[in-house]
Amino acid sequence: MGLALHAKYGGHFSFRGVIIFPDTHLPPDFKEAKAEKTLKSEEEIANAVELINVHWRDNRYRDCGNPIARYSDLQLEYFNTLPRHRWKLLAKWFQD
């Protein structure tokens, strides 16, 4: 499992799909912008790896890299609900 760090929202690990557009191409002079390094030290990297590998259920890994915004309690409740129980959770929210 890998950990991606969003500059605004912090850590996440769920990549669910890819869309390929075979007739869409980048211009020949395209240069990919270099991503800012979110974790500055080896200690921060080791801590992030530990949080995602060992403590992923408590969502502490989402705070890696000092995000400027956090997921709401509602979003975290959804993320922490097993996929097979999410429809029940959504139904509950709409009934409340």
Backbone atoms as SQL, in Angstrom:
CREATE TABLE atoms (id INTEGER PRIMARY KEY, chain TEXT, resi INTEGER, resn TEXT, atom TEXT, x REAL, y REAL, z REAL);
INSERT INTO atoms VALUES
  (1, 'A', 1, 'MET', 'N', 0.853, -1.163, 0.000),
  (2, 'A', 1, 'MET', 'CA', 0.000, 0.000, 0.000),
  (3, 'A', 1, 'MET', 'C', 0.900, 1.227, 0.000),
  (4, 'A', 2, 'GLY', 'N', 0.528, 2.224, -0.723),
  (5, 'A', 2, 'GLY', 'CA', 1.292, 3.452, -0.764),
  (6, 'A', 2, 'GLY', 'C', 0.538, 4.590, -0.106),
  (7, 'A', 3, 'LEU', 'N', 1.234, 5.640, 0.158),
  (8, 'A', 3, 'LEU', 'CA', 0.647, 6.828, 0.766),
  (9, 'A', 3, 'LEU', 'C', 0.892, 8.004, -0.158),
  (10, 'A', 4, 'ALA', 'N', -0.167, 8.686, -0.522),
  (11, 'A', 4, 'ALA', 'CA', -0.050, 9.912, -1.298),
  (12, 'A', 4, 'ALA', 'C', -0.373, 11.068, -0.365),
  (13, 'A', 5, 'LEU', 'N', 0.352, 12.169, -0.497),
  (14, 'A', 5, 'LEU', 'CA', 0.112, 13.333, 0.348),
  (15, 'A', 5, 'LEU', 'C', -0.403, 14.482, -0.498),
  (16, 'A', 6, 'HIS', 'N', -1.630, 14.856, -0.268),
  (17, 'A', 6, 'HIS', 'CA', -2.234, 15.994, -0.943),
  (18, 'A', 6, 'HIS', 'C', -1.778, 17.256, -0.222),
  (19, 'A', 7, 'ALA', 'N', -1.396, 18.268, -0.968),
  (20, 'A', 7, 'ALA', 'CA', -0.886, 19.498, -0.364),
  (21, 'A', 7, 'ALA', 'C', -1.899, 20.167, 0.560),
  (22, 'A', 8, 'LYS', 'N', -3.177, 20.021, 0.260),
  (23, 'A', 8, 'LYS', 'CA', -4.205, 20.668, 1.085),
  (24, 'A', 8, 'LYS', 'C', -4.781, 19.724, 2.133),
  (25, 'A', 9, 'TYR', 'N', -5.103, 18.471, 1.746),
  (26, 'A', 9, 'TYR', 'CA', -5.839, 17.564, 2.628),
  (27, 'A', 9, 'TYR', 'C', -4.988, 16.491, 3.302),
  (28, 'A', 10, 'GLY', 'N', -3.702, 16.429, 3.037),
  (29, 'A', 10, 'GLY', 'CA', -2.848, 15.451, 3.704),
  (30, 'A', 10, 'GLY', 'C', -2.918, 14.078, 3.074),
  (31, 'A', 11, 'GLY', 'N', -2.709, 13.058, 3.909),
  (32, 'A', 11, 'GLY', 'CA', -2.554, 11.700, 3.414),
  (33, 'A', 11, 'GLY', 'C', -3.832, 11.027, 2.958),
  (34, 'A', 12, 'HIS', 'N', -3.693, 10.243, 1.913),
  (35, 'A', 12, 'HIS', 'CA', -4.768, 9.360, 1.448),
  (36, 'A', 12, 'HIS', 'C', -4.115, 8.192, 0.722),
  (37, 'A', 13, 'PHE', 'N', -4.846, 7.099, 0.564),
  (38, 'A', 13, 'PHE', 'CA', -4.222, 5.930, -0.061),
  (39, 'A', 13, 'PHE', 'C', -5.111, 5.237, -1.066),
  (40, 'A', 14, 'SER', 'N', -6.206, 5.807, -1.454),
  (41, 'A', 14, 'SER', 'CA', -7.152, 5.095, -2.297),
  (42, 'A', 14, 'SER', 'C', -7.129, 5.618, -3.725),
  (43, 'A', 15, 'PHE', 'N', -6.492, 4.873, -4.607),
  (44, 'A', 15, 'PHE', 'CA', -6.540, 5.175, -6.029),
  (45, 'A', 15, 'PHE', 'C', -7.429, 4.114, -6.656),
  (46, 'A', 16, 'ARG', 'N', -8.521, 4.514, -7.280),
  (47, 'A', 16, 'ARG', 'CA', -9.525, 3.536, -7.675),
  (48, 'A', 16, 'ARG', 'C', -9.660, 3.309, -9.169),
  (49, 'A', 17, 'GLY', 'N', -9.015, 4.080, -9.979),
  (50, 'A', 17, 'GLY', 'CA', -9.190, 3.832, -11.398),
  (51, 'A', 17, 'GLY', 'C', -8.374, 4.782, -12.258),
  (52, 'A', 18, 'VAL', 'N', -8.322, 4.456, -13.520),
  (53, 'A', 18, 'VAL', 'CA', -7.598, 5.259, -14.491),
  (54, 'A', 18, 'VAL', 'C', -8.455, 5.357, -15.740),
  (55, 'A', 19, 'ILE', 'N', -8.492, 6.532, -16.322),
  (56, 'A', 19, 'ILE', 'CA', -9.172, 6.716, -17.603),
  (57, 'A', 19, 'ILE', 'C', -8.096, 7.053, -18.629),
  (58, 'A', 20, 'ILE', 'N', -8.096, 6.332, -19.726),
  (59, 'A', 20, 'ILE', 'CA', -7.109, 6.553, -20.782),
  (60, 'A', 20, 'ILE', 'C', -7.820, 7.121, -22.003),
  (61, 'A', 21, 'PHE', 'N', -7.300, 8.233, -22.481),
  (62, 'A', 21, 'PHE', 'CA', -7.814, 8.859, -23.696),
  (63, 'A', 21, 'PHE', 'C', -6.754, 8.662, -24.783),
  (64, 'A', 22, 'PRO', 'N', -6.902, 7.631, -25.619),
  (65, 'A', 22, 'PRO', 'CA', -5.837, 7.277, -26.562),
  (66, 'A', 22, 'PRO', 'C', -5.540, 8.356, -27.599),
  (67, 'A', 23, 'ASP', 'N', -6.477, 9.224, -27.875),
  (68, 'A', 23, 'ASP', 'CA', -6.246, 10.256, -28.888),
  (69, 'A', 23, 'ASP', 'C', -5.883, 11.605, -28.284),
  (70, 'A', 24, 'THR', 'N', -5.617, 11.642, -27.004),
  (71, 'A', 24, 'THR', 'CA', -5.230, 12.876, -26.327),
  (72, 'A', 24, 'THR', 'C', -3.739, 12.818, -26.030),
  (73, 'A', 25, 'HIS', 'N', -3.025, 13.848, -26.440),
  (74, 'A', 25, 'HIS', 'CA', -1.570, 13.866, -26.279),
  (75, 'A', 25, 'HIS', 'C', -1.133, 15.194, -25.682),
  (76, 'A', 26, 'LEU', 'N', -0.033, 15.163, -24.967),
  (77, 'A', 26, 'LEU', 'CA', 0.549, 16.382, -24.419),
  (78, 'A', 26, 'LEU', 'C', 1.294, 17.116, -25.519),
  (79, 'A', 27, 'PRO', 'N', 1.354, 18.436, -25.421),
  (80, 'A', 27, 'PRO', 'CA', 2.135, 19.176, -26.417),
  (81, 'A', 27, 'PRO', 'C', 3.619, 18.811, -26.285),
  (82, 'A', 28, 'PRO', 'N', 4.369, 18.907, -27.375),
  (83, 'A', 28, 'PRO', 'CA', 5.776, 18.490, -27.345),
  (84, 'A', 28, 'PRO', 'C', 6.625, 19.281, -26.347),
  (85, 'A', 29, 'ASP', 'N', 6.231, 20.503, -26.027),
  (86, 'A', 29, 'ASP', 'CA', 7.023, 21.317, -25.097),
  (87, 'A', 29, 'ASP', 'C', 6.530, 21.199, -23.645),
  (88, 'A', 30, 'PHE', 'N', 5.654, 20.233, -23.383),
  (89, 'A', 30, 'PHE', 'CA', 5.115, 20.058, -22.032),
  (90, 'A', 30, 'PHE', 'C', 6.221, 19.687, -21.050),
  (91, 'A', 31, 'LYS', 'N', 6.218, 20.364, -19.905),
  (92, 'A', 31, 'LYS', 'CA', 7.146, 20.040, -18.831),
  (93, 'A', 31, 'LYS', 'C', 6.329, 19.861, -17.558),
  (94, 'A', 32, 'GLU', 'N', 6.439, 18.690, -16.982),
  (95, 'A', 32, 'GLU', 'CA', 5.702, 18.401, -15.755),
  (96, 'A', 32, 'GLU', 'C', 6.279, 19.222, -14.606),
  (97, 'A', 33, 'ALA', 'N', 5.388, 19.879, -13.866),
  (98, 'A', 33, 'ALA', 'CA', 5.830, 20.657, -12.712),
  (99, 'A', 33, 'ALA', 'C', 6.315, 19.709, -11.622),
  (100, 'A', 34, 'LYS', 'N', 7.410, 20.063, -11.004),
  (101, 'A', 34, 'LYS', 'CA', 7.947, 19.226, -9.929),
  (102, 'A', 34, 'LYS', 'C', 7.104, 19.447, -8.675),
  (103, 'A', 35, 'ALA', 'N', 6.656, 18.346, -8.098),
  (104, 'A', 35, 'ALA', 'CA', 5.836, 18.431, -6.887),
  (105, 'A', 35, 'ALA', 'C', 6.688, 18.891, -5.713),
  (106, 'A', 36, 'GLU', 'N', 6.086, 19.716, -4.876),
  (107, 'A', 36, 'GLU', 'CA', 6.777, 20.172, -3.676),
  (108, 'A', 36, 'GLU', 'C', 6.956, 18.987, -2.732),
  (109, 'A', 37, 'LYS', 'N', 8.101, 18.900, -2.122),
  (110, 'A', 37, 'LYS', 'CA', 8.368, 17.819, -1.174),
  (111, 'A', 37, 'LYS', 'C', 7.623, 18.128, 0.123),
  (112, 'A', 38, 'THR', 'N', 6.636, 17.297, 0.437),
  (113, 'A', 38, 'THR', 'CA', 5.785, 17.535, 1.601),
  (114, 'A', 38, 'THR', 'C', 6.467, 17.123, 2.892),
  (115, 'A', 39, 'LEU', 'N', 7.148, 15.999, 2.869),
  (116, 'A', 39, 'LEU', 'CA', 7.872, 15.530, 4.051),
  (117, 'A', 39, 'LEU', 'C', 9.340, 15.890, 3.873),
  (118, 'A', 40, 'LYS', 'N', 9.880, 16.624, 4.816),
  (119, 'A', 40, 'LYS', 'CA', 11.219, 17.203, 4.646),
  (120, 'A', 40, 'LYS', 'C', 12.354, 16.322, 5.166),
  (121, 'A', 41, 'SER', 'N', 12.084, 15.443, 6.129),
  (122, 'A', 41, 'SER', 'CA', 13.173, 14.670, 6.732),
  (123, 'A', 41, 'SER', 'C', 12.900, 13.169, 6.646),
  (124, 'A', 42, 'GLU', 'N', 13.965, 12.390, 6.827),
  (125, 'A', 42, 'GLU', 'CA', 13.828, 10.931, 6.861),
  (126, 'A', 42, 'GLU', 'C', 12.932, 10.510, 8.021),
  (127, 'A', 43, 'GLU', 'N', 13.004, 11.235, 9.127),
  (128, 'A', 43, 'GLU', 'CA', 12.165, 10.927, 10.293),
  (129, 'A', 43, 'GLU', 'C', 10.682, 11.117, 9.960),
  (130, 'A', 44, 'GLU', 'N', 10.342, 12.197, 9.258),
  (131, 'A', 44, 'GLU', 'CA', 8.946, 12.424, 8.850),
  (132, 'A', 44, 'GLU', 'C', 8.470, 11.321, 7.905),
  (133, 'A', 45, 'ILE', 'N', 9.329, 10.907, 7.002),
  (134, 'A', 45, 'ILE', 'CA', 8.974, 9.840, 6.061),
  (135, 'A', 45, 'ILE', 'C', 8.751, 8.530, 6.812),
  (136, 'A', 46, 'ALA', 'N', 9.659, 8.189, 7.730),
  (137, 'A', 46, 'ALA', 'CA', 9.520, 6.956, 8.512),
  (138, 'A', 46, 'ALA', 'C', 8.238, 6.987, 9.342),
  (139, 'A', 47, 'ASN', 'N', 7.919, 8.145, 9.921),
  (140, 'A', 47, 'ASN', 'CA', 6.690, 8.278, 10.704),
  (141, 'A', 47, 'ASN', 'C', 5.465, 8.077, 9.818),
  (142, 'A', 48, 'ALA', 'N', 5.464, 8.664, 8.634),
  (143, 'A', 48, 'ALA', 'CA', 4.332, 8.511, 7.710),
  (144, 'A', 48, 'ALA', 'C', 4.157, 7.050, 7.303),
  (145, 'A', 49, 'VAL', 'N', 5.263, 6.365, 7.029),
  (146, 'A', 49, 'VAL', 'CA', 5.200, 4.944, 6.654),
  (147, 'A', 49, 'VAL', 'C', 4.615, 4.126, 7.800),
  (148, 'A', 50, 'GLU', 'N', 5.058, 4.404, 9.018),
  (149, 'A', 50, 'GLU', 'CA', 4.520, 3.687, 10.183),
  (150, 'A', 50, 'GLU', 'C', 3.026, 3.960, 10.341),
  (151, 'A', 51, 'LEU', 'N', 2.624, 5.217, 10.217),
  (152, 'A', 51, 'LEU', 'CA', 1.209, 5.559, 10.402),
  (153, 'A', 51, 'LEU', 'C', 0.320, 4.870, 9.371),
  (154, 'A', 52, 'ILE', 'N', 0.744, 4.822, 8.113),
  (155, 'A', 52, 'ILE', 'CA', -0.104, 4.204, 7.090),
  (156, 'A', 52, 'ILE', 'C', -0.089, 2.682, 7.212),
  (157, 'A', 53, 'ASN', 'N', 1.042, 2.101, 7.579),
  (158, 'A', 53, 'ASN', 'CA', 1.140, 0.644, 7.641),
  (159, 'A', 53, 'ASN', 'C', 0.577, 0.040, 8.920),
  (160, 'A', 54, 'VAL', 'N', 0.686, 0.739, 10.034),
  (161, 'A', 54, 'VAL', 'CA', 0.316, 0.171, 11.325),
  (162, 'A', 54, 'VAL', 'C', -0.945, 0.805, 11.918),
  (163, 'A', 55, 'HIS', 'N', -1.097, 2.112, 11.734),
  (164, 'A', 55, 'HIS', 'CA', -2.178, 2.836, 12.419),
  (165, 'A', 55, 'HIS', 'C', -3.187, 3.450, 11.445),
  (166, 'A', 56, 'TRP', 'N', -3.376, 2.838, 10.299),
  (167, 'A', 56, 'TRP', 'CA', -4.211, 3.457, 9.266),
  (168, 'A', 56, 'TRP', 'C', -5.656, 3.619, 9.693),
  (169, 'A', 57, 'ARG', 'N', -6.153, 2.778, 10.588),
  (170, 'A', 57, 'ARG', 'CA', -7.571, 2.861, 10.968),
  (171, 'A', 57, 'ARG', 'C', -7.917, 4.119, 11.757),
  (172, 'A', 58, 'ASP', 'N', -6.942, 4.722, 12.427),
  (173, 'A', 58, 'ASP', 'CA', -7.258, 5.898, 13.243),
  (174, 'A', 58, 'ASP', 'C', -7.063, 7.218, 12.489),
  (175, 'A', 59, 'ASN', 'N', -6.691, 7.147, 11.226),
  (176, 'A', 59, 'ASN', 'CA', -6.596, 8.313, 10.337),
  (177, 'A', 59, 'ASN', 'C', -5.489, 9.302, 10.679),
  (178, 'A', 60, 'ARG', 'N', -4.565, 8.953, 11.561),
  (179, 'A', 60, 'ARG', 'CA', -3.477, 9.893, 11.874),
  (180, 'A', 60, 'ARG', 'C', -2.597, 10.172, 10.658),
  (181, 'A', 61, 'TYR', 'N', -2.491, 9.209, 9.746),
  (182, 'A', 61, 'TYR', 'CA', -1.663, 9.418, 8.556),
  (183, 'A', 61, 'TYR', 'C', -2.182, 10.581, 7.716),
  (184, 'A', 62, 'ARG', 'N', -3.437, 10.929, 7.876),
  (185, 'A', 62, 'ARG', 'CA', -4.009, 12.036, 7.103),
  (186, 'A', 62, 'ARG', 'C', -3.413, 13.387, 7.499),
  (187, 'A', 63, 'ASP', 'N', -2.762, 13.449, 8.658),
  (188, 'A', 63, 'ASP', 'CA', -2.147, 14.694, 9.113),
  (189, 'A', 63, 'ASP', 'C', -0.680, 14.816, 8.713),
  (190, 'A', 64, 'CYS', 'N', -0.145, 13.839, 8.009),
  (191, 'A', 64, 'CYS', 'CA', 1.246, 13.913, 7.561),
  (192, 'A', 64, 'CYS', 'C', 1.412, 15.078, 6.591),
  (193, 'A', 65, 'GLY', 'N', 2.513, 15.775, 6.728),
  (194, 'A', 65, 'GLY', 'CA', 2.787, 16.888, 5.832),
  (195, 'A', 65, 'GLY', 'C', 2.095, 18.177, 6.221),
  (196, 'A', 66, 'ASN', 'N', 1.510, 18.236, 7.414),
  (197, 'A', 66, 'ASN', 'CA', 0.838, 19.446, 7.911),
  (198, 'A', 66, 'ASN', 'C', -0.186, 20.011, 6.924),
  (199, 'A', 67, 'PRO', 'N', -1.234, 19.261, 6.635),
  (200, 'A', 67, 'PRO', 'CA', -2.246, 19.755, 5.691),
  (201, 'A', 67, 'PRO', 'C', -2.909, 21.029, 6.203),
  (202, 'A', 68, 'ILE', 'N', -3.364, 21.859, 5.278),
  (203, 'A', 68, 'ILE', 'CA', -3.999, 23.124, 5.665),
  (204, 'A', 68, 'ILE', 'C', -5.504, 22.976, 5.850),
  (205, 'A', 69, 'ALA', 'N', -6.050, 21.849, 5.469),
  (206, 'A', 69, 'ALA', 'CA', -7.479, 21.563, 5.667),
  (207, 'A', 69, 'ALA', 'C', -7.597, 20.103, 6.080),
  (208, 'A', 70, 'ARG', 'N', -8.683, 19.787, 6.737),
  (209, 'A', 70, 'ARG', 'CA', -8.898, 18.404, 7.176),
  (210, 'A', 70, 'ARG', 'C', -10.203, 17.891, 6.605),
  (211, 'A', 71, 'TYR', 'N', -10.266, 16.577, 6.453),
  (212, 'A', 71, 'TYR', 'CA', -11.532, 15.970, 6.081),
  (213, 'A', 71, 'TYR', 'C', -12.513, 16.189, 7.225),
  (214, 'A', 72, 'SER', 'N', -13.776, 16.348, 6.901),
  (215, 'A', 72, 'SER', 'CA', -14.797, 16.549, 7.930),
  (216, 'A', 72, 'SER', 'C', -15.043, 15.245, 8.682),
  (217, 'A', 73, 'ASP', 'N', -15.675, 15.351, 9.844),
  (218, 'A', 73, 'ASP', 'CA', -16.028, 14.148, 10.605),
  (219, 'A', 73, 'ASP', 'C', -16.932, 13.238, 9.778),
  (220, 'A', 74, 'LEU', 'N', -17.807, 13.839, 8.967),
  (221, 'A', 74, 'LEU', 'CA', -18.703, 13.058, 8.113),
  (222, 'A', 74, 'LEU', 'C', -17.901, 12.253, 7.080),
  (223, 'A', 75, 'GLN', 'N', -16.917, 12.901, 6.459),
  (224, 'A', 75, 'GLN', 'CA', -16.077, 12.200, 5.490),
  (225, 'A', 75, 'GLN', 'C', -15.301, 11.068, 6.160),
  (226, 'A', 76, 'LEU', 'N', -14.746, 11.335, 7.332),
  (227, 'A', 76, 'LEU', 'CA', -13.988, 10.301, 8.037),
  (228, 'A', 76, 'LEU', 'C', -14.880, 9.139, 8.439),
  (229, 'A', 77, 'GLU', 'N', -16.111, 9.433, 8.827),
  (230, 'A', 77, 'GLU', 'CA', -17.045, 8.353, 9.159),
  (231, 'A', 77, 'GLU', 'C', -17.278, 7.472, 7.933),
  (232, 'A', 78, 'TYR', 'N', -17.459, 8.092, 6.773),
  (233, 'A', 78, 'TYR', 'CA', -17.650, 7.339, 5.530),
  (234, 'A', 78, 'TYR', 'C', -16.408, 6.500, 5.215),
  (235, 'A', 79, 'PHE', 'N', -15.224, 7.120, 5.264),
  (236, 'A', 79, 'PHE', 'CA', -13.982, 6.406, 4.958),
  (237, 'A', 79, 'PHE', 'C', -13.769, 5.230, 5.906),
  (238, 'A', 80, 'ASN', 'N', -14.158, 5.383, 7.171),
  (239, 'A', 80, 'ASN', 'CA', -13.928, 4.350, 8.183),
  (240, 'A', 80, 'ASN', 'C', -14.999, 3.271, 8.197),
  (241, 'A', 81, 'THR', 'N', -16.018, 3.428, 7.383),
  (242, 'A', 81, 'THR', 'CA', -17.079, 2.426, 7.292),
  (243, 'A', 81, 'THR', 'C', -16.699, 1.408, 6.222),
  (244, 'A', 82, 'LEU', 'N', -16.840, 0.147, 6.546),
  (245, 'A', 82, 'LEU', 'CA', -16.541, -0.886, 5.554),
  (246, 'A', 82, 'LEU', 'C', -17.393, -0.673, 4.307),
  (247, 'A', 83, 'PRO', 'N', -16.836, -0.888, 3.126),
  (248, 'A', 83, 'PRO', 'CA', -17.599, -0.666, 1.899),
  (249, 'A', 83, 'PRO', 'C', -18.960, -1.354, 1.887),
  (250, 'A', 84, 'ARG', 'N', -19.046, -2.548, 2.433),
  (251, 'A', 84, 'ARG', 'CA', -20.327, -3.266, 2.404),
  (252, 'A', 84, 'ARG', 'C', -21.379, -2.618, 3.308),
  (253, 'A', 85, 'HIS', 'N', -20.970, -1.709, 4.192),
  (254, 'A', 85, 'HIS', 'CA', -21.913, -1.042, 5.096),
  (255, 'A', 85, 'HIS', 'C', -22.178, 0.418, 4.714),
  (256, 'A', 86, 'ARG', 'N', -21.570, 0.892, 3.643),
  (257, 'A', 86, 'ARG', 'CA', -21.685, 2.314, 3.302),
  (258, 'A', 86, 'ARG', 'C', -23.072, 2.707, 2.824),
  (259, 'A', 87, 'TRP', 'N', -23.783, 1.813, 2.130),
  (260, 'A', 87, 'TRP', 'CA', -25.145, 2.159, 1.701),
  (261, 'A', 87, 'TRP', 'C', -26.033, 2.402, 2.911),
  (262, 'A', 88, 'LYS', 'N', -25.881, 1.576, 3.949),
  (263, 'A', 88, 'LYS', 'CA', -26.661, 1.774, 5.177),
  (264, 'A', 88, 'LYS', 'C', -26.319, 3.112, 5.820),
  (265, 'A', 89, 'LEU', 'N', -25.046, 3.455, 5.820),
  (266, 'A', 89, 'LEU', 'CA', -24.620, 4.732, 6.386),
  (267, 'A', 89, 'LEU', 'C', -25.229, 5.895, 5.609),
  (268, 'A', 90, 'LEU', 'N', -25.169, 5.831, 4.289),
  (269, 'A', 90, 'LEU', 'CA', -25.758, 6.892, 3.464),
  (270, 'A', 90, 'LEU', 'C', -27.259, 7.004, 3.706),
  (271, 'A', 91, 'ALA', 'N', -27.935, 5.870, 3.790),
  (272, 'A', 91, 'ALA', 'CA', -29.379, 5.879, 4.051),
  (273, 'A', 91, 'ALA', 'C', -29.669, 6.536, 5.395),
  (274, 'A', 92, 'LYS', 'N', -28.870, 6.225, 6.400),
  (275, 'A', 92, 'LYS', 'CA', -29.044, 6.819, 7.732),
  (276, 'A', 92, 'LYS', 'C', -28.896, 8.336, 7.666),
  (277, 'A', 93, 'TRP', 'N', -27.897, 8.806, 6.940),
  (278, 'A', 93, 'TRP', 'CA', -27.682, 10.250, 6.838),
  (279, 'A', 93, 'TRP', 'C', -28.883, 10.945, 6.202),
  (280, 'A', 94, 'PHE', 'N', -29.461, 10.324, 5.194),
  (281, 'A', 94, 'PHE', 'CA', -30.596, 10.952, 4.519),
  (282, 'A', 94, 'PHE', 'C', -31.878, 10.850, 5.325),
  (283, 'A', 95, 'GLN', 'N', -31.955, 9.891, 6.232),
  (284, 'A', 95, 'GLN', 'CA', -33.137, 9.759, 7.085),
  (285, 'A', 95, 'GLN', 'C', -33.075, 10.706, 8.279),
  (286, 'A', 96, 'ASP', 'N', -31.863, 11.043, 8.711),
  (287, 'A', 96, 'ASP', 'CA', -31.695, 11.912, 9.891),
  (288, 'A', 96, 'ASP', 'C', -32.077, 13.346, 9.618);
